[in-house]
Amino acid sequence: MPLRYERTGPAPVSEQARQYLVRMRDGTRLATDLYLPEGNDGAALPAVLVRLPYDKNSRYVYFDKVAPLFTARGYALVVQDVRGKFRSEGRTLPFVREPQDGYDSIEWITRQPWSNGVVGMFGDSYYGFTQWAAVAAQHPALRAIVPRVTTVDFNETTQSEQSASAAVGRPVWLEGIDYYAHHWVDNDSYEYEPDRSLRPVIEQYEEAFRAIGARSAWFDMLAPRYTNLFHALGRHPFDSRPVPVLHCVGWFDNIGIPHMRDYLELVSRPGWDAVQYLWAGAVDHENYSLGLAPVTEDDDHAATEAALDRMLPGYAGPALDFFDVFLKGVRPVSSLPKVSYELGHAGWRTSSVWPPAESGERTFWLADPADATGPLPGGALTDAPASEQQSAQWAYDPGSLVPSLVANSFAFLQAYPDVAATAARDDVLAFSGPVLSEPLDLAGPVALDLQVTSTAPVFDVFAKVLDVGPDGQAHMVVRGQVTVRAEVAPESVHIELGHTAYRMRPGHRLALLIASSDYPMFLPSSGTDENPWTTLTPKPSTQTLRTGGAGSASRLTVTVVPQPSG
């Protein structure tokens, strides 16, 4: 039976907006909606530009709902379909023309009678990237940006560079590359479910392209190869003229690790450091919040208008406050905290730096590995390493892969699954700390160092830190993963698990899971030097974890803030 798909084209232009076809330097016209304050008498306004590939009028990005929040604060909102998507002309190819198109779109804004020549940019994910591309183009009218749940280099995030000399790299984020096969084929968008049983894995997408009758050019560039994005773009945005940035990060965002890496890189750069601001909430990529997880239909902003209305002020509010400072100048810079972060289960905090100045590291040593192959609590997380070296093994079976926790990690908190069943698998190691008698507040980076070897020349390690409640339910807090080339691997493999701010409550346990597959979120390892996209016969392997003893203690390191005294 041929693969079935649903094709989605552009929605009607909002009644609130006027659409323009804005000509780029090569003659390509980009569909652009303008929202102005009601009753605007011709006064020149600062403008906020949004450049996205998801249909500027769709229910998915809801800019007809966002626009009144911006216009009520005295901004012109300009929302544009990027080149080759929905109502815009041009070739459907992401990234490569965004610096030029961003510059030309800002130039068009500055020439309009309703513009005062000051422009900011706003948006999530890919429309966070288009902000960085515009920064690289250095139009002088661009005065501030608010990139949300995004990163400066999506290719670095999705694809591991194929290098025989790289000892530790990244597994291929299959879900991330899958995105290009759905949303970057042509002007429209395609929804379909690949047949995950097909091998080689590349055939899952070849089947889809045959059914659609068209291909994604960017997918072909990424799978099965690696493309360095900034070879195509030229100047790296971070090497450009500094502009004020409000980084809006989600602690449960699947792009949270590279986004925090971007923020920390910029706060370390002279010139950029003074104008970097961080807003970090307990939200995922699709703006679902920990406080509502798992999300009911009544609270699902993707399904219910009332829920969307409740969500939007918190979505747009931090950006509007930021623009009031750097676009309008109606509020002092001192009114903005350098860091505003949500401590999961405990509310919002502010700080002058990230991690907070009062934070410090705490180490949990992996112990009792012989018990780690069972269900939670499994092995132990202890405050001191065991004196004797111990070990445990787990298998990688390409025929029985560890399933991904959710079907869509972009909306992780919508489902917010109980992970206890995954921990009970015999191809997963589990370790737990003691039941907490008082809160443990995580606030900063989390990392794992493992003494691990494999019978395979190339193997993957997936790690998840969990919050295990008194009822035995386990929920993920942070995650990380690496690909290891055994021949050149270091004695201790370091895994970055990202940053978080999260309260482990009394009666709960901190736990850790370790496995070698996470499918279909990540491309399964070939277990050999074969390309994992095209191999027909991936090989099983056995991994060995060592801990305890002199020089071989595996450990989990978290960043914590102390409880207030008194």
C-alpha positions, -999 to 999 in steps of 0.1 A, spaced: 0 0 0 15 34 -10 24 57 19 -4 81 27 3 118 34 -16 150 40 -6 182 22 -12 216 38 -11 248 18 -14 285 30 -43 296 51 -62 328 41 -46 361 49 -57 375 82 -84 402 81 -62 422 105 -33 423 81 -24 437 47 -2 414 26 26 427 5 49 409 -20 83 423 -10 110 421 -37 144 408 -28 176 418 -45 173 389 -70 137 397 -79 121 370 -58 90 382 -40 83 372 -4 48 373 10 47 397 40 19 406 63 17 439 80 -2 445 113 -5 481 125 -20 494 157 -58 500 154 -65 536 145 -28 544 137 -29 580 124 3 576 103 27 579 131 61 562 124 66 532 146 93 507 155 88 474 138 92 438 148 100 414 120 92 377 120 105 355 91 92 319 92 86 288 71 53 276 87 27 297 69 25 331 85 -13 328 87 -15 292 101 -31 281 134 3 265 142 21 299 146 -10 319 154 3 354 145 -31 367 140 -35 361 178 0 374 186 -3 406 166 -27 424 189 -2 420 218 25 438 197 3 465 182 -13 473 215 22 482 227 28 505 198 47 482 174 42 474 138 44 436 134 57 423 101 54 386 94 69 370 64 69 336 47 106 328 39 117 321 4 102 290 -12 75 285 15 37 289 13 29 323 -3 65 333 -11 83 327 -44 117 311 -48 134 278 -44 125 258 -13 159 255 3 164 265 40 192 287 55 213 297 25 195 329 14 184 340 49 211 367 55 204 385 22 166 381 25 167 393 61 187 423 52 164 432 22 133 427 43 146 451 70 156 476 43 120 474 29 106 481 64 128 512 69 115 527 36 78 525 46 59 555 58 48 538 90 84 529 100 106 551 122 137 531 110 141 510 141 136 472 137 137 442 161 131 405 154 112 378 172 104 341 169 109 305 177 131 277 162 137 283 125 124 318 129 149 322 157 176 312 132 164 338 107 172 364 133 208 352 136 211 352 98 199 389 98 225 397 125 252 382 101 240 406 74 245 436 97 217 459 86 221 490 108 184 493 116 184 459 134 186 469 171 175 439 191 165 402 186 145 377 207 154 342 195 133 316 212 140 278 215 165 279 187 202 278 179 226 295 155 235 262 137 207 236 132 230 214 111 254 210 140 224 199 161 209 173 138 239 156 122 271 141 134 301 149 112 314 117 96 350 116 108 371 85 115 393 106 139 365 119 161 366 99 194 334 113 207 307 128 185 269 130 183 243 104 172 222 116 143 191 133 155 168 115 131 137 134 143 155 166 134 164 156 99 129 141 95 117 177 98 132 186 65 116 157 48 82 170 59 85 208 58 111 216 31 99 197 0 82 226 -17 60 255 -7 36 234 12 39 211 42 35 173 43 23 152 72 30 114 70 42 86 93 73 69 79 74 31 80 99 27 109 104 -10 101 120 -3 68 158 -9 64 180 7 54 166 37 73 171 60 43 144 39 25 117 53 50 121 87 33 127 75 -2 93 58 1 77 91 12 94 111 -16 81 86 -42 46 90 -28 47 128 -28 64 130 -62 90 155 -50 121 156 -28 136 177 -1 168 192 -14 181 199 21 173 164 33 195 151 5 223 174 16 221 161 52 214 124 48 236 107 46 262 135 46 271 164 69 268 200 57 286 228 76 260 256 76 283 285 79 304 274 49 272 283 30 263 315 49 297 331 51 301 353 81 292 337 114 266 359 133 288 359 164 315 376 144 291 405 135 283 438 151 268 430 186 231 436 191 211 431 223 197 396 226 170 381 248 177 343 247 144 326 255 153 290 264 131 261 274 145 237 300 126 209 282 133 221 247 150 195 225 173 222 212 181 235 247 217 223 248 229 242 217 208 272 226 225 275 260 258 269 243 250 300 221 242 321 251 273 311 271 295 317 241 281 353 237 284 362 274 321 353 271 327 376 241 337 413 247 312 436 231 285 410 231 286 402 268 270 435 280 238 430 259 230 393 265 199 385 285 185 351 294 148 341 300 146 304 307 113 287 315 102 251 323 87 248 288 94 226 257 99 236 221 61 239 215 56 261 246 39 235 267 48 241 304 58 218 332 31 233 354 4 218 331 21 185 321 8 162 310 -15 185 291 -52 180 290 -73 191 260 -86 221 280 -51 233 285 -37 224 250 -31 257 232 -27 237 199 -63 225 202 -82 250 223 -86 287 217 -91 296 254 -58 278 262 -40 297 235 -54 330 248 -40 320 283 -6 311 269 1 340 247 8 368 273 36 348 288 49 339 253 51 375 240 54 394 273 92 390 279 99 401 243 77 431 245 94 443 277 128 438 260 117 458 230 104 486 251 140 490 263 160 485 232 136 496 204 115 523 221 137 534 250 106 539 272 120 517 300 155 518 315 180 490 309 181 485 346 145 473 345 156 440 328 171 413 349 202 398 332 188 363 340 152 353 347 147 316 352 119 293 363 129 267 389 106 238 380 80 232 407 91 263 426 85 294 405 106 322 390 139 336 401 163 363 389 200 364 389 229 386 376 246 356 360 240 320 349 245 297 366 235 317 397 265 330 417 256 310 448 255 277 429 280 249 432 286 214 420 275 182 436 287 148 424 268 115 425 290 84 420 275 54 402 276 24 425 262 -11 428 262 -16 391 252 -53 394 217 -40 405 215 -16 376 200 -40 351 168 -43 370 139 -19 374 142 13 394 157 20 418 184 -2 403 220 7 412 229 35 435 239 72 432 261 79 462 281 108 477 314 89 476 329 64 451 331 28 459 365 16 470 365 -15 447 360 -14 410 327 -29 398 311 -33 364 278 -39 346 270 -47 310 241 -38 288 232 -48 252 226 -30 220 202 -51 199 193 -35 165 163 -58 163 149 -46 196 157 -9 200 149 11 231 118 31 221 119 69 223 99 83 252 75 104 231 64 104 194 72 141 192 100 154 214 92 190 203 60 187 225 76 166 252 56 181 281 23 176 262 27 139 269 52 140 298 56 102 300 63 80 329 98 64 321 97 36 347 89 9 321 119 20 300 141 18 331 130 -18 337 143 -31 303 173 -54 305 192 -33 279 190 -2 301 210 6 332 193 25 360 208 41 391 189 60 418 199 83 447 184 82 482 149 94 489 152 132 496 143 145 530 146 182 518 144 199 485 174 196 461 174 226 437 192 220 404 203 253 387 230 250 360 247 224 339 244 187 343 271 163 330 280 126 331 314 110 329 314 73 322 341 46 321 326 27 292 339 3 265 321 -18 238 326 -49 217 317 -26 187 340 -2 170 314 25 171 286 27 197 261 52 212 254 61 248 221 78 257 216 92 292 186 106 309 183 121 344 150 114 361 128 126 389 113 95 406 82 103 427 70 85 458 45 66 436 73 52 415 65 73 384 97 86 367 99 117 346 128 130 326 146 162 337 175 164 312 191 142 286 222 138 265 239 114 241 272 107 224 286 85 197 319 69 207 346 55 184 362 28 206 396 27 190 404 63 199 379 68 228 392 85 260 393 65 292 363 86 305 335 96 281 320 129 289 283 135 281 268 170 283 232 168 296 224 204 292 212 230 317 182 230 339 165 247 369 144 221 387 134 214 422 137 178 433 110 177 460 111 158 494 101 122 490 115 121 455 147 105 441 172 116 415 178 88 390 199 81 359 192 58 328 219 46 304 212 29 271 226 25 235 195 33 214 166 58 214 145 51 183 130 67 163 142 100 178 178 90 169 193 71 140 203 36 153 240 29 152 253 5 126 276 -10 152 304 -9 125 321 17 103 291 14 78 269 44 73 239 40 97 216 55 71 223 29 45 234 -2 63 211 -33 59 227 -53 87 235 -32 118 255 -53 143 246 -59 180 271 -51 207 277 -53 244 287 -22 264 306 -25 297 304 2 324 331 4 351 328 23 383 345 25 416 381 19 424 411 41 418 407 63 387 376 46 372 347 59 391 318 70 368 299 100 380 270 123 375 277 160 382 248 184 389 248 221 397 228 230 428 218 262 447 216 260 484 183 262 503 177 296 520 188 296 556 162 298 583 
